[in-house]
């Protein structure tokens, strides 16, 4: 499949996303004099921001998953299987409890700090645990995420914030409007930064000794990669909630087609990540029309099935 065809497919999906929803946004509604003004407002205030948010979040989270897999040298790791998302949620809960009136950018920075600390703890644990199987790494991350998630749920229950916590941990784009998604453009900037340092991240993924022998500042590149992953995760959790398994599925699919050269594969990963999120969101809007199933639910069903397939496939290859 050629890259321009993949981009064209995403553009078609984005066009469908603009037209799908409970509100009437057909070409007739846009052109009809009496209804056109209302339809135009829906398009500018809701549909276009939502579609842009889908594209930006899908691309950024897929790239973040790729970076996680490179730094851990494991195909089954991404922010939702490494405790990163749960740590970001804990940070968001913390700032909500202590500084509830803080701006969104402050909440994002605090969540990013917690996500960075959680991811660093995950990497530290991996150094202490004997890794006899590639499946040990995601299991450690899932257990760490479970512990952090339990702590977050306890305090959310204690302070009557379970509803807010549910919003952070369930991906949902229904509330995206103009003025409520602009943080995702920072995610785009971080995605571009990841592409700029893709060669260094590829070398870092080959191990400390190998990359150091080639003159790479291993610790600096790993720190940069963790910062990118943490900030992207925090931005997406604060804006639209968690998108499970996205950063795991897309990099693995692209790797099967193109190999492990991150410079070459990152554009594909970003485009396919955006496309997968668009497909899941469209399904969520039409499967129970005019009601909407949160994209986190659709993504969880599809992602968990594909995750299980990848686990079984990897186990068969190792057998």
C-alpha positions, 0 to 999 in steps of 0.5 A: 500500500502506498503512503498517498493512498493511506493519507487519502483513506484518512481524508475520506474517513475524516470527511465521513466523520464530519457528516456522521452524528445526531445533528443534521449536517448533510449538504442540503442542510449546509446549502439550504438558506433556513437551515444553513446557518445552524448546520454551519455552526455545528460544523465549525464549533463541533464537527471540525474540532472533533475530527481534528482532535481524533486525528491529532490524538490518534497520531500522537498516541501511536507515535508515543507507543512506538517510542515506548516499545523502542526504549523498552525493546519490547513489542507489547509495551505502550502507555496503557500497559506500562502504568503511564496512563494510570500515573497521569490520571493520578496526577490529574486527580491530585491537581484537582484535589489541591488546586481545582481551579487551576488552568488546563495547561497546569493540569496537563503539566502536573499529569505529565510529571506524574506520567514521567515518574510512573514510566521511570518507575516502570523502567526501574522495576524492569531492571530489577526483575529477571526478564525470562520472557518478552511477556513479562514486561507488559505483565509488570506494566499492567500490574503497576498500572493496576496498583496506581489505578487502585490508589487513584480509585480509592482517593477518587471514591474518598473525595467523591470524584469517581465520575471525573475519574471515569471521564479521564480513563474512558476515551470520549470525543463527544465533549470536544468543541472549539476551545476544548481540544487545542492542547492536542496541537502540542501533541502534534509538535511532540510527534514532529519532534519524535520524527526529528530524533527518530534515528537517535531513538532507533539507536537507543532501542538497540541498547545502552552499550551499542548506542554508546559505542556509536557516540550517542548520549543514551541517557539524554535520548532516553530522557527525551523519549520519556518526556515525549511519551509522558506529555503526549499521554497527559495531553490526551488524558486531560483532553479526551481520556484514555485510548487503550492499546492504540500505541501497541497495535499500530506500531506492531502492524507497521513493523510487520510491513516495514521493519524497525526503522523509525524514521521510515515508519513513523509517518505510517504509524501516525497516519494509521493511528489517526485512521484507526481512531477515526474508524472506531469513533465512526463505529461508536456513533453509528452502532447505537445511533443516535446515541454514542458509544465512547471510543474508549469502549470500541478501542478497548474491544478491538485493541484487547482482541488484537493484543491477545492475537499479538501475544499468542503470535509472539508466543508461537514464534518463541516456542 
